Amino acid sequence: MNRKSFFITFACLLVLGFVAASLLYKNYPPAGRDGTSDQNTSVVERPGAPIKGAVDARVTIVEFLDPACGTCAQFFPLTNQLVQQHEGKVKIMVRYAPLHAGSDQVVKMLEAARLQGKFWQALELLFRNQDRWVMNHQAQPHRARAILNSIAMDQPKLDLDISSTEVSRAVEQDVRDGQALGVRATPEFFVNGKPLPSFGYEQLDQLVRNAVAANY
């Protein structure tokens, strides 16, 4: 290879390296101090979302869930346990990720129940009776609605709220934020903005313990 060919080849390699680096930068935005991008941390929590635990707790578990998800139902008592174990220090916020067919209508029922202070009772009831309204991994909204009739609520108001703009906006915001965060399965957890390094209760428990230790 003569000197001219060498320099042409070297220049081409530099251009290819620059293009590859540019593509990597676009696909992987800079991470913040907590390991998530600044854009991601700004959409993890939503004011007005259902919360269990002390409002002023410094550790927040955000769970994107689908009421038709069997794993979400299994995790329900486990997340409650974490709030109880770290009483006053940890709270859990629920956000909607209706990934199963028909779940988009069911999460509107939950949000409408929240407006009457009955969100947690409604969610627990739907989880406990999941086999009655989820068929072949598809939600049956009319069956879920019938189950909620057993809760002492203003049922006509519930139906009005299910179709309200306020409820639709809350659900749509959660869906948009879930998509921005890359939520593709449920349950998906974030602890003070940090995602789980890998899925599992032990990983969630450890992330919560680390956050409590760092904030108290």
DRENFIBA-428502 format. One line per field, with one value per residue (C-alpha): residue number from 1; y, x negated, z negated. Coordinates in Angstrom, 3 decimals, always signed. Layout:
BEGIN
pos: NUM, ...
north: Y, ...
east: X, ...
up: Z, ...
//
This chain:
BEGIN
pos: 1, 2, 3, 4, 5, 6, 7, 8, 9, 10, 11, 12, 13, 14, 15, 16, 17, 18, 19, 20, 21, 22, 23, 24, 25, 26, 27, 28, 29, 30, 31, 32, 33, 34, 35, 36, 37, 38, 39, 40, 41, 42, 43, 44, 45, 46, 47, 48, 49, 50, 51, 52, 53, 54, 55, 56, 57, 58, 59, 60, 61, 62, 63, 64, 65, 66, 67, 68, 69, 70, 71, 72, 73, 74, 75, 76, 77, 78, 79, 80, 81, 82, 83, 84, 85, 86, 87, 88, 89, 90, 91, 92, 93, 94, 95, 96, 97, 98, 99, 100, 101, 102, 103, 104, 105, 106, 107, 108, 109, 110, 111, 112, 113, 114, 115, 116, 117, 118, 119, 120, 121, 122, 123, 124, 125, 126, 127, 128, 129, 130, 131, 132, 133, 134, 135, 136, 137, 138, 139, 140, 141, 142, 143, 144, 145, 146, 147, 148, 149, 150, 151, 152, 153, 154, 155, 156, 157, 158, 159, 160, 161, 162, 163, 164, 165, 166, 167, 168, 169, 170, 171, 172, 173, 174, 175, 176, 177, 178, 179, 180, 181, 182, 183, 184, 185, 186, 187, 188, 189, 190, 191, 192, 193, 194, 195, 196, 197, 198, 199, 200, 201, 202, 203, 204, 205, 206, 207, 208, 209, 210, 211, 212, 213, 214, 215, 216
north: +0.000, +3.418, +6.498, +8.055, +4.897, +4.684, +8.209, +7.674, +4.465, +6.177, +9.087, +6.699, +4.878, +8.178, +9.118, +5.705, +5.981, +9.408, +8.171, +5.162, +7.343, +9.742, +6.891, +5.523, +8.965, +9.361, +5.917, +6.186, +9.632, +10.748, +9.216, +11.244, +10.611, +7.960, +5.947, +7.231, +10.016, +13.460, +13.105, +9.819, +11.052, +13.912, +11.567, +8.817, +10.436, +12.111, +14.528, +13.134, +9.477, +7.009, +6.831, +4.475, +5.342, +8.589, +11.461, +13.024, +9.758, +10.411, +7.118, +6.599, +3.305, +3.995, +0.953, +0.892, -1.827, -3.437, -4.739, -7.678, -8.694, -11.831, -10.867, -7.480, -9.289, -11.437, -8.364, -6.458, -7.890, -7.674, -3.951, -3.395, -5.251, -2.903, +0.142, -1.432, -2.506, +1.043, +2.814, +6.557, +6.310, +4.611, +5.215, +3.588, +5.409, +3.503, +4.466, +2.801, +0.640, -1.054, -3.485, -6.252, -5.960, -4.311, -3.012, +0.575, +0.614, -1.089, +1.409, +4.176, +2.431, +2.459, +6.142, +6.923, +4.958, +7.049, +10.176, +8.684, +7.596, +3.932, +3.214, +0.754, -1.105, -1.373, -2.520, -5.187, -6.442, -6.727, -8.517, -10.927, -11.742, -11.593, -15.016, -13.726, -10.889, -11.805, -14.501, -15.817, -12.819, -10.389, -8.089, -8.189, -4.632, -5.396, -8.190, -5.936, -3.230, -5.728, -6.699, -3.064, -2.833, -4.528, -1.496, +1.202, +3.992, +6.399, +4.017, +6.476, +8.969, +6.212, +5.612, +9.335, +9.681, +6.655, +8.577, +11.948, +14.007, +14.181, +10.409, +10.017, +12.604, +10.860, +7.491, +8.978, +10.753, +7.475, +5.683, +8.416, +8.486, +4.694, +4.699, +7.392, +5.240, +2.110, +0.251, -2.815, -5.261, -5.057, -4.585, -2.072, -0.433, +2.743, +3.730, +7.457, +7.533, +4.538, +1.440, -2.072, -3.445, -6.667, -7.816, -9.531, -8.902, -9.232, -6.573, -4.278, -4.869, -4.065, -0.911, +0.271, -0.503, +1.437, +4.418, +4.383, +4.245, +7.153, +9.352, +8.699
east: +0.000, -1.481, -1.350, +1.601, +3.715, +2.824, +4.067, +7.291, +7.996, +7.228, +9.547, +12.372, +11.966, +12.151, +15.394, +16.937, +15.914, +17.530, +20.782, +20.905, +20.299, +23.036, +25.525, +24.651, +25.109, +28.551, +29.709, +28.338, +28.917, +26.612, +27.550, +28.163, +26.557, +29.133, +28.531, +31.600, +31.783, +32.956, +35.945, +36.949, +36.786, +39.156, +41.973, +41.797, +44.265, +47.615, +49.283, +52.675, +51.804, +53.015, +50.664, +50.452, +48.254, +47.107, +47.484, +44.229, +42.218, +38.858, +38.854, +41.401, +42.026, +43.740, +45.462, +46.816, +49.463, +52.264, +55.168, +55.484, +51.855, +51.442, +47.951, +49.273, +51.823, +49.053, +46.948, +49.833, +49.356, +45.559, +45.531, +47.951, +45.487, +42.650, +44.724, +45.519, +41.918, +40.677, +43.642, +43.527, +40.469, +41.832, +44.925, +46.133, +47.618, +49.612, +49.657, +51.664, +50.145, +53.144, +51.246, +53.873, +56.754, +59.712, +57.671, +57.897, +61.527, +60.812, +58.135, +60.666, +62.913, +60.054, +59.357, +63.062, +63.065, +60.076, +62.188, +64.447, +61.547, +62.051, +59.072, +57.226, +60.398, +61.356, +57.877, +57.699, +61.180, +60.296, +57.042, +58.810, +61.419, +59.154, +60.257, +63.838, +63.132, +59.889, +60.368, +57.467, +55.338, +58.030, +59.944, +63.735, +64.679, +68.378, +67.462, +65.013, +67.657, +70.145, +67.614, +67.175, +70.902, +70.211, +68.242, +70.161, +69.819, +72.027, +72.405, +74.125, +71.309, +68.774, +70.220, +70.177, +66.579, +65.443, +66.407, +65.113, +62.341, +60.554, +60.250, +59.241, +56.495, +55.009, +54.925, +53.547, +50.789, +49.751, +49.715, +47.572, +45.142, +44.951, +44.044, +41.393, +39.916, +39.936, +42.569, +43.396, +44.453, +46.087, +45.429, +42.639, +41.054, +39.067, +37.721, +37.035, +36.746, +34.415, +35.559, +34.885, +31.534, +33.441, +36.964, +37.757, +38.981, +35.507, +34.214, +37.114, +36.595, +32.883, +33.490, +35.977, +33.540, +30.807, +33.113, +34.206, +30.598, +29.681, +32.610, +32.889
up: +0.000, +1.029, -1.184, +0.688, +0.321, -3.359, -4.083, -2.099, -4.028, -7.351, -6.534, -5.650, -8.954, -10.849, -9.058, -9.777, -13.441, -13.718, -12.137, -14.482, -17.545, -16.444, -16.075, -19.507, -21.062, -19.492, -20.602, -24.153, -25.706, -28.555, -31.912, -35.028, -38.414, -39.249, -36.082, -34.215, -31.677, -32.833, -30.515, -32.139, -35.734, -34.916, -33.835, -36.447, -38.883, -38.198, -40.627, -41.593, -40.982, -43.660, -46.654, -49.640, -52.619, -54.200, -51.746, -52.970, -52.730, -51.076, -49.184, -46.439, -44.668, -41.361, -39.891, -36.358, -36.483, -34.534, -36.643, -34.222, -34.847, -36.949, -38.110, -39.250, -41.398, -42.907, -43.708, -45.323, -48.862, -48.463, -47.720, -50.600, -52.805, -51.785, -52.750, -56.122, -56.800, -56.234, -57.806, -57.300, -55.030, -51.917, -49.809, -46.625, -43.650, -41.041, -37.395, -34.659, -31.916, -30.248, -28.036, -27.953, -25.490, -27.230, -30.168, -28.940, -30.062, -33.385, -34.427, -33.799, -36.331, -38.842, -38.238, -38.614, -41.889, -43.026, -42.683, -45.370, -47.577, -46.689, -44.434, -46.679, -47.603, -43.930, -42.870, -45.579, -44.671, -40.980, -41.758, -44.105, -41.445, -38.409, -37.183, -36.905, -34.482, -32.674, -30.033, -27.931, -28.921, -27.768, -30.094, -30.027, -31.108, -31.656, -34.080, -35.926, -36.193, -37.668, -40.349, -41.380, -42.096, -45.439, -46.691, -48.546, -45.990, -44.115, -41.178, -38.768, -39.438, -38.838, -35.374, -34.576, -35.733, -33.716, -30.570, -31.799, -30.251, -33.617, -33.869, -30.226, -30.600, -33.646, -31.885, -28.659, -30.616, -32.250, -28.901, -27.317, -30.235, -30.283, -26.605, -27.200, -29.980, -27.855, -29.895, -27.811, -30.527, -33.932, -36.728, -36.086, -39.141, -39.771, -43.190, -43.511, -39.741, -39.449, -37.500, -38.766, -37.521, -36.761, -37.517, -40.814, -44.344, -45.873, -43.485, -44.403, -48.110, -47.830, -45.806, -48.431, -51.267, -49.495, -48.997, -52.637, -53.796, -51.507, -52.592, -56.361
//
